[in-house]
Structure formats: structure tokens, C-alpha cells
């Protein structure tokens, strides 16, 4: 049995990029007839690395869980919980901080980008922004994870996790499973519709190019129809020369199961392409929106999922973390 772990950070409303790059994989991996053991987590502690509104973090954490259930995650076939509800994550994180090196954390691309942004805003850089990749490694390693389905932007974090697991095992004895990252064939990284050279991020200030999973159909259509494309030439799938067209074709391919290069040959102009992309996205997200409305009306059911998920996650992670404490030289209580 292959154990899968992945998580999503509640720093904004979940986007089309989150869905195509990760969530849809999660649903498939825990679907009926699969032998995989899937563990999924809303990593709310990671939302504290920058300035935040506590009430908003709580609201987005609950919404993220509800959207994941609406997207098709079945709590009977996977483990779904909030990171802060399972203490083993923070227990293991400190041990891994004692295994990681300052230099390898400062080389992380997201740290450099977010630190620069925080400094520009005059907020200062929190220490947790530097160390949160270690907490992410703890999230993964606590569950003896085999595979981590993520978008391309998280590859570096999974590589750090692998390095820490190997280093810990070499120093203190076999303790952790060394995981690998997995990625979807297309749309692993959905780009902003207004800036196709940047990822479609849920915490961006400018939202005109971001399709949120709970956007109304007319909002989705408007955003897609206003997507930035190229002024010259026909519709071609070329991420370097035609990033706008390539992004739309990647999205359409991910929605329909087609090949982006082959799809490009069927269009002579961007108008028809945008209409088809808008329709495909609206229809793909329609059941998610409808199911979310049902779940949001029954918050008690969501709370039950979280309690059950945390209990199940704790039962998996505690023996692994206890073993790591023993291996590194700590006395059992």
C-alpha cells in the first residue's frame, strides 16, 4: 500500500490552480477501488508565518476543509484533518530543525521571495518564515509518506524533506520513509490569467486573474474572457513565447483530458479558445460549488470529520515521532 500525504495552506480561497495542481489528484488517489492510503491536511500553522488576521485564518481553515470535501474527498477513504489538531507535527519539527542547516533553508526560493515582500511592506521577517519548510518536512515524515502529490512550485520543499529524512536516518538509524513528489501530466502549475508568467496564487493581492473554486459561473467566465493573450500570430502552445495561450490550453487540456498541443490546432483565434475554456471550467467546478453549499449548511458534519481525522492522524504519527525522539537521544517520559 502506498501512503500519500499532502496539504493546503489556508492563506486565501482555494483556486483553480489548487484544484488542477493538487486537489484533483488527492480525490483520485483516495477514490473507490484504489489501494492507496491517503492523508490530507489543512496546514493552518503555516498560515502564521506572515502577518495575518486570526479570525480570517479560522474562517479559511474551515472553508478549505469544506471545499476539499465538496471536491470529492471521502473521509471514509482518506484521513482529513487540521495540522494544529495533531501535536506530532510540531514535536517532530524541532527534531528536524536540529537536523537541517541554516544555509539550505535560506536558499529556499519561497523564503527569499516572501522575505523580500515582507520587508517591502515593513512587516519584518518572522523566523517561522525561514523554518516552515522544516515543519512541512515534519508534516510529511510523521506519516511514513511514500508520495507527495504537489504542484511544481513545491518540488524544492519535497527535496528538502528527502534530504532531512536521509540525513536523520544516517545519523540516528532507520526512522523515516524517504518520500517522492508526484505531479499531474498537465496544468501542474496554473498561471495567473492576467499575468501568465506568475502562478495563480490564492494569497495574491490582485484577483482579476485568479479563478476561485467558489466563484459564480459568470465571474469565472468574465475572468477567462479577459485573460491576457498574445497580440500576434495564431493559437500556439509555447510556454516561453506565448505564455497566455499556453496557460489557457493547459487549463482546457486539464479540464477535458486533451493534449494542449493538439488542442491548439483546433483554434484560429483566441475568442473561441477563451469561450471553450470558460465553459469547461464552469462545468468542472459546478458540482464543487453545489456540494459546498450543502456542507456549509451543516457545520456539525464538518466538525465531526475533523475530529475523526485528527484521531486517525494522531494514531499514525505518534509511533513514528516517538521513535524519532528515541533515536535522536531523548528519554521516554
C-alpha positions in Angstrom: 0.0 0.0 0.0 1.3 3.4 -1.0 0.8 6.2 1.6 0.1 9.6 0.2 0.3 12.9 2.1 -0.3 16.4 1.0 -1.6 19.7 2.5 -3.0 23.0 1.6 -2.4 26.3 3.4 -5.4 28.5 4.5 -4.0 31.8 3.4 -6.7 32.5 0.8 -9.6 31.0 -1.0 -8.7 27.8 -2.9 -8.2 28.4 -6.6 -8.4 26.6 -9.9 -4.6 26.2 -9.7 -5.0 24.4 -6.3 -7.7 22.2 -7.8 -5.9 21.2 -11.0 -2.4 21.1 -9.5 -3.2 19.1 -6.3 -6.8 18.6 -5.1 -8.0 16.6 -8.1 -5.1 14.3 -7.6 -6.0 13.9 -4.0 -9.5 12.8 -4.9 -8.3 10.3 -7.5 -5.7 8.9 -5.1 -8.4 8.2 -2.4 -11.1 7.1 -4.8 -13.1 3.9 -4.8 -11.1 0.9 -5.9 -7.7 2.5 -5.0 -5.3 0.7 -2.6 -3.5 3.9 -1.6 -3.6 5.2 2.0 -4.2 8.9 1.7 -3.6 11.5 4.4 -4.6 15.1 3.7 -4.1 18.1 5.9 -5.1 21.8 6.1 -1.8 23.2 7.3 -3.1 26.1 9.4 0.2 26.5 11.3 1.9 27.5 8.0 -0.5 30.5 7.7 1.1 32.1 10.8 4.5 32.7 9.1 3.3 36.2 7.9 1.0 38.9 9.1 -2.5 37.6 9.4 -5.9 38.1 10.8 -6.7 35.3 13.4 -10.4 35.3 12.6 -9.7 35.0 8.9 -7.3 32.1 9.4 -10.0 30.2 11.3 -12.6 31.0 8.7 -10.4 30.0 5.7 -9.3 26.8 7.6 -12.9 25.7 7.9 -13.7 26.7 4.3 -10.7 24.8 3.0 -11.9 21.6 4.7 -15.4 22.1 3.4 -14.2 22.7 -0.2 -12.0 19.6 -0.1 -15.0 17.6 1.0 -17.1 19.2 -1.7 -14.4 18.5 -4.3 -14.8 14.8 -3.6 -12.6 13.8 -0.7 -14.3 10.9 1.1 -13.4 10.9 4.8 -14.3 7.2 4.8 -11.4 6.5 2.3 -8.9 9.1 3.4 -7.7 10.9 6.5 -8.5 14.7 6.5 -7.7 16.9 9.5 -6.2 20.3 10.6 -2.5 20.4 11.2 -2.8 22.2 14.6 -5.1 19.4 15.9 -2.2 16.9 15.8 0.7 17.8 18.1 3.1 15.4 16.5 3.7 17.9 13.7 5.3 20.5 16.0 7.0 17.8 18.1 8.8 16.4 15.1 9.5 19.8 13.6 12.0 20.7 16.3 13.9 17.5 15.8 14.2 18.2 12.1 15.4 21.8 12.9 18.2 20.1 14.8 18.9 18.1 11.6 18.6 21.0 9.0 21.3 23.6 8.2 20.7 27.3 8.1 22.2 27.6 4.6 19.8 25.1 3.0 16.8 26.9 4.5 18.0 30.4 3.3 18.3 29.0 -0.2 14.7 28.1 -0.4 13.1 30.2 -3.2 9.8 30.9 -1.4 11.7 32.1 1.6 13.7 34.6 -0.4 10.5 35.8 -2.3 8.3 36.1 0.8 11.0 37.7 3.0 11.6 40.4 0.3 7.8 41.0 0.2 7.5 41.3 3.9 10.4 43.7 4.1 8.9 45.9 1.4 5.7 46.0 3.4 7.6 47.0 6.5 6.3 43.9 8.4 9.6 42.4 9.2 10.5 38.8 8.5 9.3 36.2 11.1 11.7 33.4 12.0 8.9 30.9 11.2 9.1 32.0 7.5 12.6 30.6 7.4 11.9 27.4 9.3 8.5 26.5 8.0 9.9 24.2 5.3 11.2 22.1 8.2 7.6 22.0 9.6 6.5 21.0 6.2 9.0 18.1 6.2 7.6 17.1 9.6 4.1 17.1 8.2 5.2 14.6 5.6 7.7 12.4 7.5 5.4 11.9 10.5 3.2 9.6 8.4 5.9 7.5 6.7 4.8 9.0 3.4 5.7 7.4 0.1 4.3 10.0 -2.3 3.6 13.7 -2.0 1.3 15.0 -4.9 2.1 18.7 -5.3 2.5 21.4 -7.9 5.9 22.2 -9.4 6.4 25.1 -7.1 6.6 22.8 -4.1 9.2 20.5 -5.6 12.1 22.2 -3.7 10.3 21.6 -0.4 9.9 17.9 -1.0 13.6 17.6 -2.0 14.4 19.2 1.4 12.2 16.7 3.1 14.0 13.9 1.3 17.4 15.3 2.4 16.4 15.6 6.0 14.9 12.1 6.1 18.1 10.6 4.6 20.3 12.6 7.0 18.4 11.7 10.1 18.3 8.0 9.1 22.1 8.0 8.5 22.9 9.8 11.8 20.4 8.1 14.1 19.2 4.9 12.5 16.3 4.0 10.2 13.4 6.1 11.2 11.7 7.8 8.3 10.4 6.7 4.9 12.1 8.9 2.1 9.2 10.3 0.1 9.0 11.4 -3.5 7.0 14.2 -5.2 4.4 13.4 -7.9 2.9 15.8 -10.4 0.0 15.8 -12.8 0.8 15.5 -16.6 -0.7 18.9 -17.4 -1.7 22.0 -15.5 0.8 21.2 -12.7 1.2 24.9 -12.4 -1.7 27.0 -13.5 -0.7 30.6 -14.2 -2.5 33.9 -13.4 -4.9 34.8 -16.2 -3.7 38.5 -16.1 0.0 37.6 -15.6 0.7 34.3 -17.3 4.3 34.4 -16.1 3.2 34.1 -12.5 1.5 31.3 -10.6 -2.2 31.6 -9.9 -1.8 32.1 -6.1 -4.6 32.2 -3.6 -2.9 34.9 -1.5 -2.2 37.4 -4.3 -3.4 41.0 -3.8 -4.6 41.3 -7.4 -7.5 38.9 -8.0 -8.7 39.6 -11.6 -6.6 36.8 -13.0 -7.4 34.2 -10.3 -10.3 31.8 -10.6 -11.5 30.7 -7.2 -13.3 27.4 -6.8 -16.4 29.1 -5.3 -16.6 31.8 -7.9 -20.0 32.2 -9.5 -20.2 31.0 -13.2 -20.5 34.5 -14.6 -17.4 35.6 -12.6 -15.4 32.6 -13.9 -16.5 33.4 -17.5 -15.6 37.1 -17.1 -12.1 36.4 -15.8 -11.4 33.8 -18.5 -12.7 36.1 -21.3 -10.4 38.9 -20.1 -7.4 36.7 -19.9 -4.2 38.1 -21.2 -3.1 36.6 -24.5 -0.7 37.4 -27.3 -1.2 40.1 -29.8 0.4 38.4 -32.8 0.2 35.0 -34.5 -2.3 32.2 -34.1 -3.0 30.0 -31.2 0.1 28.0 -30.3 1.2 26.1 -27.2 4.5 27.7 -26.4 5.1 28.5 -22.7 8.1 30.7 -23.5 6.9 32.7 -26.5 3.1 32.5 -25.9 2.6 32.1 -22.1 -1.0 33.4 -22.2 -2.1 31.0 -24.9 -0.2 28.1 -23.3 -1.9 28.7 -19.9 -5.4 28.6 -21.5 -4.5 25.5 -23.4 -3.1 23.8 -20.3 -6.3 24.6 -18.4 -8.5 23.3 -21.2 -6.5 20.2 -21.5 -6.6 19.6 -17.8 -10.4 20.1 -17.8 -11.1 17.9 -20.8 -8.4 15.3 -20.7 -6.9 16.5 -24.0 -3.4 17.3 -25.2 -2.6 21.1 -25.1 -0.6 21.0 -28.4 -3.3 19.1 -30.2 -6.0 21.4 -28.8 -4.1 24.4 -30.2 -4.5 23.1 -33.7 -8.3 23.4 -33.4 -8.4 27.2 -32.9 -7.7 30.0 -35.3 -8.4 32.8 -32.7 -8.4 33.4 -29.0 -12.1 34.2 -28.7 -13.3 30.7 -29.3 -10.5 29.3 -27.1 -11.5 31.5 -24.2 -15.2 30.6 -24.6 -14.3 26.9 -24.5 -12.0 27.3 -21.5 -14.6 29.3 -19.6 -17.3 26.7 -20.3 -15.1 23.8 -19.4 -14.0 25.4 -16.1 -17.6 26.4 -15.1 -18.9 22.9 -15.7 -16.0 21.3 -13.9 -16.5 23.5 -10.8 -20.3 23.4 -10.8 -20.6 20.2 -8.6 -18.0 21.6 -6.2 -19.9 24.8 -5.7 -23.2 22.9 -5.2 -21.8 20.4 -2.8 -20.0 23.2 -0.8 -23.3 25.0 -0.3 -24.8 21.8 1.2 -21.9 21.1 3.5 -21.6 24.8 4.7 -25.2 24.5 5.9 -24.2 21.6 8.2 -21.1 22.7 10.1 -21.5 19.9 12.6 -20.8 17.3 10.0 -17.5 19.1 9.1 -16.5 19.3 12.7 -17.1 15.5 13.0 -14.9 14.9 10.0 -12.1 17.0 11.6 -12.3 15.2 15.0 -12.3 11.7 13.4 -9.5 12.7 11.0 -7.3 14.1 13.8 -7.7 11.0 15.9 -6.8 8.8 12.9 -3.8 11.0 12.0 -2.5 11.0 15.6 -2.6 7.2 15.7 -0.5 7.0 12.6 2.0 9.8 13.5 2.6 9.2 17.2 4.6 6.0 16.9 6.8 7.5 14.2 7.6 10.6 16.2 8.1 8.7 19.4 10.6 6.5 17.5 12.4 9.7 16.3 12.6 11.1 19.8 14.2 7.8 21.0 16.6 7.6 18.0 17.9 11.2 18.5 18.7 10.5 22.2 15.7 11.7 24.2 14.4 9.7 27.2 10.9 8.5 27.0 8.5 10.1 29.6 
